[in-house]
Amino acid sequence: MKDHLLDLRKIPSAVSKIPEFAAAIASLKTGHSVSLDGVQGSSCALLVATLAESFPDRPICLVVPQSDRIDKTADDLTLFTAVDVETFPALENLHYVDAQSRTEDDEYSP
C-alpha cells in the first residue's frame, strides 16, 4: 500500500507543470489571486496538494462547503501530499443575531 501512496504523491509535481496551472501558480507568486472553479471531489485535494508543494513555507486553508466532507477531503489530501493536514470542526450551531430586533445599545453575545 505504501508504494501506491508514493506514486500518488508524484502527481502534484506533474499538475504544477500543466501550463494553465503553472500560470496560476506564477500569478499567486506575484501576489495576485486566482480562482479555480468547478473543482470537485478528490481533484480538489489534488489541487490543494499541488499548491502546498508550490508554496512549502506557507499555510494553506481549504474551506469545505459541507461538514460531512471534512474528513474525506483531509484523507484525500494525505494521498497526494506528505504535508501535515489538520482539520477544524464545523460550526453546526451558528448563533445568528436578528438585526431587525436589535438596537444600537444591544451587545452581541454569541
C-alpha positions, 0 to 999 in steps of 0.5 A: 500500500505504501508504494501506491501512496508514493506514486500518488504523491508524484502527481502534484509535481506533474499538475504544477507543470500543466501550463494553465496551472503553472500560470496560476501558480506564477500569478499567486507568486506575484501576489495576485489571486486566482480562482479555480472553479468547478473543482470537485471531489478528490481533484480538489485535494489534488489541487490543494496538494499541488499548491502546498508543494508550490508554496512549502513555507506557507499555510494553506486553508481549504474551506469545505462547503459541507461538514460531512466532507471534512474528513474525506477531503483531509484523507484525500489530501494525505494521498497526494501530499506528505504535508501535515493536514489538520482539520477544524470542526464545523460550526453546526450551531451558528448563533445568528443575531436578528438585526431587525430586533436589535438596537444600537445599545444591544451587545452581541453575545454569541 
